[in-house]
Amino acid sequence: MGPQRNSRILHRITRQCAVAGPINQISRGIASSRASTRCHSTPITLTSLPSQRPAFRSFTSTSYWRNAETSASSSADPSFTTVSPDEVSHFNALASSWWDPQGPSRILHLMNPLRHDFIRSCQASVPDSSPETGLRYLDIGCGGGIFAESAARLASTSSVTAIDPSPEVLAVAKAHARRDPALASKLRYQNTSIEALPVPASPQQDGYDIVSVFEVVEHVANPAAFLDRVTPFVRPGGWLVLSTIARTWTSWLTTNVIAEDLLRIVPPGTHDWNKYINEDELRTHFLESRTGWAEPRCMGVVYVPGIGWKEVRGSEKIGNYFFAVRRLAE
């Protein structure tokens, strides 16, 4: 391990120590035993830290997010967007390797079967709530199309609309889809953000049975406002399905330090721990701060090197997880 890499890891550790105090007040999802932990095992000279602590952005706790949740002002502004230019630039750099199963997107390829398993479990949890055939999908932040293509190949799928703000990444998705002519009638890519996509005039007729937001909410600039833009696209009775990462000490260690800095199974800079969202914050957003949503579902998953992703009960409290809610019939 070279001195530059050591410096990056030390910077991550010292940054997390600097925000240890605010974490206890903001993140209810961290168990008290973890919340009481401090980085005192190795003395750190605080004068070597940046003069300002990095901003800790919680989904619901700060006035920034509460203002974001009241989307009346943002919806009136046609230029409003939750797309982060830095995030788009980061994923543009990965575009050419998106479909390499052994490349930087390898863990996404390995996760894809669990995405479908989770969606099926959501539909099965409410009998007769979803049609068995003719399903319409909207895949938001589709990237190179790993999930969108697989969804379009299902016999139960009528159509898949997949959107992404990155033209470079979508060019890769479209080129890969052209290899299979059978996808042409069911899969449509659009280079757009959710804010620029026309809202269905009649959600019952024009909405989507499944709106998927996989590995996206931890990359947008404003998750609460983003989700408010997503929800009108869900057909009454349909499901909003997403995946993200809990904001805990464990997730910081596994995703930022181990996955990015040590094992390099994820490209460095992919994750910002401050943007992670806890499951209880999503439940509060949909079931307490909003109306018209029910049947929350959650599944924690753990990546096992050499094996892949596995469902582990309770792991949603410490790391990666799937979350879904169903839009109530009007």
Secondary structure, DSSP 8 states (H G I E B T S, - for coil): --HHHHHHHHHHHHHHHHTHHHHHHH-TTS-HHHHT--S-SS---GGGS-SS------SSSSHHHHHHH-THHHHT-TT-----HHHHHHHHTTGGGTT-TTSTTHHHHHHHHHHHHHHHHHHHHSTTSS-SSSEEEEEET-TTSHHHHHHHTSTTEEEEEEEES-HHHHHHHHHHHTT-GGGTTTEEEEE--GGGS---SSHHHHSEEEEEEET-TTTSS-HHHHHHHHGGGEEEEEEEEEEEE--SHHHIIIIIIIIIIIS-SS-TTS--GGG---HHHHHHHHHTSSSSEEEEEEEEEEEETTTEEEE-TTGGGTSEEEEEEEE---
